[in-house]
Amino acid sequence: MMWGLGQGHWGNWMWWVGPVFMLAFWVLVITGGVFLTRFLVKQGWRHGREDSALEILKRRYALGEINKEEYEEKRRDLA
């Protein structure tokens, strides 16, 4: 007689542990994908925002709200 070394002992354990590890794996993959997507979207948003600031600066200069020296100084700050 085998004392817990047959299919019954380890087979039943693996039926429960295998799906738990698989579920944990997919949760980590999906969570990582969500965080990566959020990071990339924020990076793109910041880049777009810098372009918007430069456009606002150009518009203020064109409207005469700031002079050429202020425009050049602020443009260097944004770059």
Secondary structure, 3 states (H helix, E strand, C coil): CCCCCCHHHHHHHHHHHHHHHHHHHHHHHHHHHHHHHHHHHHHHHHHHHHHHHHHHHHHHHHHCCCCHHHHHHHHHHHC
